[in-house]
Amino acid sequence: MKIKKTYKQNKLAKVGEICVCPSCGTKFEKTNYQQVFCKSLGGTICKDKYWNTVTPGKRNNRTRISPANREYYNSVILPKEAEKRGFPDVETMLSHVDDFDGSWDVHYAHTEPCEFCGLRHEYCECGEY
């Protein structure tokens, strides 16, 4: 893989040498001994792109949301998840903090929705909870 070869060459290069970014191909002058990627795109964009490409677990990760799928995610996936978890809407689900799990309910530690109206007990509309 060419980008891995470029990465290794940049690791071996000395400070002050001209290197080629393994992610975007931009030429840059190495300014410190550990620099491998350019800074032309700002932040860690090139570094992140490189590691997401060469790491099999990240490259095959289907949970990442591309910009093209963001609208579908926001309009279909999130509402279905809110409904499944018993929230009246997405905003309520995203802002919900579970008193029993301080990590924003990330472990799906939550009470079961009402079997009649399908909402969590704090949002139950039918009074059957």
Buried (B, 14 or more C-beta within 10 A) or exposed (E): EEBEEBBEBBEEBEEEEEBBBBBBEBEBEBEEEEBBBBBEBEEEBBBBBBBBBBEEEEEEEEEEEEEEEEEEEEEEEBBEBBBEBBBBEBEBBEEBEBEEEEEEBEEEEBEEBBEEBBBBEEBBEEEEB
